[in-house]
Amino acid sequence: MKRVVDESFHHESVLKIDLMIRKESPHAKEEFSRKVKVPFWNHEQVAVATPEDVIIKKLDFYRQGGSEKHLKDIRGILAETKIDKKYLEKWVDGLGLAKEWGTV
């Protein structure tokens, strides 16, 4: 199945937003239930994926395309953010991403 992504840019701030359609997989459902609201613009809030779920997505993207950019992004997240290691390891194992995780 083809990945559906809508990339939108806010040109004044150079902010890039990726919108993804939620799938029906167990991970996608749990990921969606874990979203958090953060301040965005003009006193509005936006729901975003947790750092752990961003890492999981980037591991999967790395598996699909081999782009080192995803590994660099993951290393940046890990250097700056406290993560739920138990949750991350659950889905790394559950989605067969151990090999990719080992390259981080």
C-alpha positions as CSV (number, residue, x, y, z in Angstrom):
1,M,0.0,0.0,0.0
2,K,1.3,3.4,-0.9
3,R,2.0,5.9,2.0
4,V,-0.2,8.9,1.9
5,V,1.4,12.1,3.0
6,D,0.4,15.7,2.5
7,E,3.4,18.0,3.0
8,S,2.4,21.5,3.8
9,F,4.8,24.4,4.3
10,H,4.2,27.6,6.2
11,H,6.5,29.8,4.1
12,E,7.0,32.7,6.6
13,S,8.3,30.4,9.3
14,V,9.6,27.6,7.1
15,L,7.6,25.2,9.1
16,K,6.9,21.8,7.5
17,I,3.9,19.7,8.5
18,D,3.3,16.1,7.4
19,L,-0.2,14.9,7.6
20,M,-0.7,11.2,7.6
21,I,-3.9,9.1,7.3
22,R,-4.3,6.7,10.2
23,K,-4.2,3.0,9.2
24,E,-6.1,0.3,11.0
25,S,-3.1,-1.6,12.3
26,P,-2.7,-2.1,16.1
27,H,0.3,0.2,16.2
28,A,-1.5,3.0,14.3
29,K,-4.5,2.8,16.6
30,E,-2.3,3.0,19.7
31,E,-0.2,5.7,18.2
32,F,-3.3,7.8,17.5
33,S,-4.6,7.3,21.0
34,R,-1.3,8.6,22.4
35,K,-1.2,11.9,20.5
36,V,-0.6,15.0,22.5
37,K,-1.8,18.6,22.1
38,V,0.8,21.3,21.9
39,P,0.6,25.1,21.4
40,F,0.8,26.0,17.7
41,W,-0.1,29.4,16.3
42,N,-2.4,32.2,17.3
43,H,-3.2,30.5,20.7
44,E,-4.4,27.4,18.9
45,Q,-3.3,23.8,19.7
46,V,-2.5,20.9,17.4
47,A,-2.3,17.2,18.0
48,V,1.1,15.6,17.3
49,A,2.6,12.2,17.6
50,T,4.8,11.3,20.6
51,P,8.5,11.2,20.1
52,E,8.4,7.4,20.4
53,D,5.9,7.1,17.6
54,V,8.0,9.5,15.4
55,I,11.0,7.3,16.0
56,I,9.0,4.2,15.1
57,K,7.8,5.8,11.9
58,K,11.3,7.0,11.0
59,L,12.7,3.5,11.6
60,D,10.1,2.1,9.2
61,F,10.9,4.9,6.6
62,Y,14.6,4.0,7.0
63,R,13.7,0.3,6.4
64,Q,11.7,1.2,3.3
65,G,14.2,3.6,1.7
66,G,17.5,3.4,3.5
67,S,17.8,7.2,3.9
68,E,20.3,8.1,6.6
69,K,18.3,11.3,7.2
70,H,15.9,9.3,9.3
71,L,18.6,7.8,11.5
72,K,20.0,11.4,12.0
73,D,16.6,12.6,13.0
74,I,16.2,9.7,15.4
75,R,19.5,10.5,17.0
76,G,18.5,14.1,17.4
77,I,15.2,13.1,19.1
78,L,17.1,10.7,21.5
79,A,19.6,13.4,22.4
80,E,17.0,16.0,23.2
81,T,14.0,14.1,24.5
82,K,13.1,11.8,27.3
83,I,11.4,8.7,25.8
84,D,9.3,5.8,27.0
85,K,11.8,3.0,26.3
86,K,9.4,0.3,27.2
87,Y,6.8,1.5,24.7
88,L,9.4,2.0,22.0
89,E,10.9,-1.4,22.5
90,K,7.4,-3.0,22.4
91,W,6.8,-1.7,18.9
92,V,10.3,-2.1,17.6
93,D,9.9,-5.8,18.4
94,G,6.3,-5.9,17.3
95,L,6.9,-4.3,14.0
96,G,10.2,-6.2,13.2
97,L,12.3,-3.0,13.4
98,A,15.1,-4.4,15.6
99,K,17.7,-4.4,12.8
100,E,17.0,-0.8,12.0
101,W,16.9,0.2,15.7
102,G,20.4,-1.4,16.0
103,T,21.8,1.0,13.5
104,V,20.8,4.0,15.5
